[in-house]
């Protein structure tokens, strides 16, 4: 049985699962649902390859994780409607359904955000946990910082 530690946080907020597909390579910057993809073993290669065109932020999470469920609607809103929407893709990875992908990145705590560009994790850029006090502002700053890295 897989064990992953969960960072504690305030009461979990229920959130629906948003499923989408990646926009074709070379397509105009997408907005809305096209910026969010549910990563599986079947589409992982496509998602990682898309990091050649724009930043991909992997969100490692689980349905039972309170902080993950608190962060989910906030980060999805930023992917769909934020000032930088279309410049990056939110790639959601359920660690219970996709253990080998989580293992590939050495995930020990959730939620964990990992920005990837050109198939490589950006150095010193992992975000572990969710700051409920900073919420959207903290995530917006994190995303801006990752986009600035190229």
VENGIWO-V303491 format. One record per backbone hydrogen bond with DSSP energy under -0.5 kcal/mol. CO is the residue of the C=O (numbers start at 0). NH is the residue of the N-H. If there is no record, write none. Layout:
# VENGIWO-V303491
CO_NH ; CO_NH
This chain:
# VENGIWO-V303491
4_109 ; 11_13 ; 16_18 ; 19_37 ; 23_26 ; 30_33 ; 31_34 ; 32_35 ; 34_89 ; 36_38 ; 36_91 ; 39_43 ; 42_46 ; 43_47 ; 44_48 ; 45_49 ; 47_50 ; 48_51 ; 49_52 ; 49_53 ; 50_117 ; 54_88 ; 55_57 ; 55_115 ; 56_90 ; 57_59 ; 57_113 ; 58_60 ; 58_92 ; 59_110 ; 59_111 ; 60_94 ; 61_64 ; 63_65 ; 64_68 ; 65_12 ; 65_69 ; 66_70 ; 67_71 ; 68_72 ; 69_73 ; 70_74 ; 71_75 ; 72_76 ; 73_77 ; 74_78 ; 75_79 ; 76_80 ; 76_81 ; 77_81 ; 79_31 ; 81_84 ; 83_86 ; 86_54 ; 87_85 ; 88_56 ; 88_90 ; 89_36 ; 89_91 ; 90_58 ; 91_38 ; 91_93 ; 92_60 ; 92_94 ; 93_96 ; 93_97 ; 97_100 ; 97_101 ; 98_102 ; 99_103 ; 100_104 ; 101_106 ; 102_105 ; 107_4 ; 109_6 ; 110_128 ; 111_59 ; 112_126 ; 113_57 ; 114_121 ; 115_55 ; 116_119 ; 119_116 ; 121_124 ; 125_127 ; 126_112 ; 129_131 ; 130_134 ; 133_136 ; 133_137 ; 134_138 ; 135_139 ; 136_140 ; 137_141 ; 138_142 ; 139_143 ; 140_144 ; 141_145 ; 142_146 ; 143_147 ; 144_148 ; 145_148 ; 146_149
